[in-house]
C-alpha cells in the first residue's frame, strides 16, 4: 500500500488565500485554543499534465515550499516525488510546519491518482465501506456549565456514542470546576455513553494524577494529553505511579516514530491528526501500530478530509469531529460528508470527498485573493529559510 509507481508531472496550481473566517462562538481550551477564528489559511488546487486536479486546505507554505519543487516540468513517480520533497524539507525539522505541508501534498497526489482511476479516494485506497465511525468533541473551557451539558446532550441526541470536552480551567488550577463539570455531564448523558476529557497538556505529573483521582468516579473513556506531549518520561511516570485510566496522546506529533515511543512509555490511545502528519502512509501505519499492541486508536483534524481514511478503519477506530472548529471548516465546502448517527457518510465522487465552495467564500468576503502558477513560467525558488 502507498508504493504507487504512477508517474506525475505537475503543470499548474491555483492558490486561494482566505481572510480570517470567524467561528460561531469563541473557543478556548486549557492552554489557549483557537480564539475567534477558524484555523484556515487557504485552499490549493494542483493539476497534473493530464488535467487531473488534487485539492485541499493548506497553509502558505504550500506556495512557498512545495510549488517551487514540483512546478519544474520534471516527471517522477508518486513515491519518488514524496521521497524527494521529504529530504528537501529535512533542514526545517521533522516536527516543522513544512512537514505538515508535505502531508497535504501527499494527500493531493493521492487525490489526483484516484481521479485518474475515476474512483473515490477511499475506494482507491482500498476501503470496503463508504462511511467512517466518528465521535464528537467540543466543550470549550469558557462555556458555562449548562451550555456544556446542553452541547453534550445534543451530541448524544445526534447519535454519537462517545463525546469529549475540555478540562484544565484557569490553566489547570481550578480542578474542582472541571470535576464538577464531569459529574454534570455523566449524570446528563447516562452510563451508556463514553465521555472523554482533554487537558491540552496543562498539568505536570502530580497535577494530572490528582485530577485523574477526582474524575475517576465518573469513568472517563480516556484522559487526553494530561501532561506535555513531548515529555516522554512524564508520560512514563504517570503510568508507573498508577494513573489507572486510559491516557491518549498524538495530536501534537508529526511523524510515525514518535508514536513508537508513546507505545513504549505506556500510552493507551494513539491519536494522530490528519493535518499535522507528514503523510497518509504514516496515519495508517499508526493505526496498525495501535492494533498490533492492543491499543485504542482515533484520529483528529478536519473530519471532512479525514473521512477518506476513516473509511479504511474499523468501527472502533474513530475520527474526531471537533464541532466548535470543524463545523466552520465544513461550511466552506459545497460537497462534503453527511453526518448521521455517529458516522460520516462519504459522497460518491471521484477523488477526495469534498469540494470547496468558492462562490460562498467570495460572497461572505472570506476570499482574499487567487493566484495562478504555471510550470513553464513559475519562476519559483526553493530555499530553506528560517533559524538554523
Buried (B, 14 or more C-beta within 10 A) or exposed (E): EBEBEEEBBBBBBBBBBBBEBBBEEBBBBBBEBBEEBBBBBBBBBBBBBEEBBBBBBBBBBBBBBBBBBBBBEBEBBBBBBBEBBBEBBEEBEBBBBBBBBBBBBBBBBBBBBBBBBEBBBBBBBEBEBBBBBBBBBBBBBBBEEEEBBEBBBBBBEBEBBBBBBBBBBEEBEBBEBBBBBBBBBBEBBEEEBBBBBBBBBBBBBEBBBEBBBBBBEBEBBBBBBBBBBEBBEBBBBBBEEEBEBBBBBBBBBBBBEBBBBBBEBBBBBBBBBBBBBBBBBBBBBBBEBBBEBEBBBBBBBBBBBBBBBBBBBEEEBBBBBBBBBBBBBBBBBEEBBEBEEBBBBBBEBBBBBBBBBBEBBEEBEBBEEEEEBEBEEBEBEBEEEEEE
